[in-house]
Amino acid sequence: GLAWGRRLPARSVAMADGALPREPGASDTPDLGQADTIDAGFVLDKLRTRHAHDAIYTRCGSVLIAVNPYKRMGLFSEAVLAQYKNAHSLPAEPPHTFEIASAAHRAMIHNGRSQAIIVSGESGAGKTESARHMMLYLRYVSNTSPELETRLYGSDP
């Protein structure tokens, strides 16, 4: 269970067209890098608040913080994939694993150089799921075959 106290009722985070709203549930800033302070208490409070509103992703500059929701969220639909693929400004979109994958893909195309994404966290934190979601996005924008996706998923993410 969640040690942060009472959970708010689950609500749909997607809009009618399936895309994510600009502010996914939490009314505060989705980027901790824009805050005046970044001490541990402040960060934990913001992550708790956002998590309570089903906003499981939070930015801190170029770093994405993901809090495992321990439930299905509906954040990985075709409409959400298209939202990040077609975004003119990624920082204007809600924080998401697709945003990280899109930034790496765009940098690779623009700079013509390989990119790396580091996924770190404790056991059970959702690292494998986050890596799979980023690979899903990269397959989507690259128009690769399902066979390649299967081969990639068979490797350690």
Disulfide bonds with the S-S distance in Angstrom:
none
